C-alpha cells in the first residue's frame, strides 16, 4: 500500500472559497521549499510571456 502524506487547507479570497489538497510522496527528492520555489518561478515565467 502506498502511503503519501496528505493535507487539506481551506482559503477564502473575496467571495470564493478554495480547498487545496496537498499530497507529498515520501520518496520525493524535493522538500516543500523546493516545490514552492519551482511553482513561483513557473508562475513568474508564465506572467512574463
N, C-alpha and C positions, 0 to 999 in steps of 0.2 A: 504494500500500500504506500502510495506517495504522500508524504507529509510536508505540505508547504505551510509557511507562516502566513496567516491571513488576518487582515484588519479592515474595518469599515469605519469611515468618518463621514459625518454629515456637515455640509457647509450651506449657509444661506447667504446669497448675494442678491440684494434687491428683493424681488418677489419670487425668486427662483431658488428652489432647494436642490442641492446636488448631493448625491450619495456616492462616495468614492470607495470602491473596494480595491484593496491592495493585496497582492499575492506575491510573496517572496519565496524563491526557491533556495533552500539552504545550501545547495551545491553551487550556487552562483558565485562567480569570482568578483562581482561588483557589490559594493555596500550601498546603503541608501544615499549617501552623499554623492557617490559616482553617478547613480541613476538620476538624481535630481539635477545635477550639473549637466548631464547629457541632454535631458529634456529641455532645460533652459536654453542651452546652446542651439538645439534643434529649432526651438520656437523663435529665437532671435534670427536665425538664418532664414526662416520662412517669412518673417516680417520684413526683412531686408530685400527680399526678392520681389 
